[in-house]
Amino acid sequence: MTTSAPGIRHFHRISRLPIIAALIVSGTKALAVPFPVHRPQPPLPRASGMNEGERVLAPTAFVRFCLRKPTECTSVGSGGSVPIDPQAVRDLIEVNRSVNQSIRPIRKSAFAGVGTWEVGPHAGDCNDYAVTKRHHLIQRGWPAGALLLTEVETSWGEAHLVLTVRTSNGDYVLDNLSAAVRPWSATDYRWVRRQSAADANTWVSLTAVSRNTTVERI
């Protein structure tokens, strides 16, 4: 009777590992918190502006965030929009991607208005991504009034926080669920409320606006 050498048996076991690993991975489900695939950002299409409605209550977590970090809730520079030029486009793309890559996605809460919001954590949820992007853009010289934390409802009915950016070409969205910077009208979200452009400490409802955008790109 012939037997395989120990080294050969060991090699056979190792050679099967990639196959076993592939079978395990193929049988697992995706993370509950999607992580965007990073592809080259296409030119930004022109966007429309969003109409702000009546004053509403701010999310409770936002109030707690401002009490802990008042410098993150300054109203200095409020009320305007940023002219779009190549540098501004680079800022939006770089900040959106770098923050999406630097924070590991976890689920802390199903609601945008609860929990503790943190700037620059190692792991966090949509709220942390949004306040971190706002922080980085302010550091790059963007006015606070053009960087508005915004609550939306996803197509699957979950509250979600994004950052909307007011520019001379309309309002764009920086979102941890998307690697691309998009016009607000290019999403399938229901828009609920956001910081007021006139006062970062005040929140307003968002009224219906036409979702049509032009094909011109910048």
Secondary structure, DSSP 8 states (H G I E B T S, - for coil): -----HHHHHHHHHHHHHHHHHHHHHTS---SS-----------B------EEEEE---HHHHHHHHH-GGGG--TTTT--B---HHHHHHHHHHHHHHHHHSEE----S-TTSS---SS-SEE-HHHHHHHHHHHHHHTT--GGGEEEEEEE-TTS-EEEEEEEEETTEEEEE-TT-SS-EEGGGS--EEEEEE-SS-TT-EEEE--------S-B-
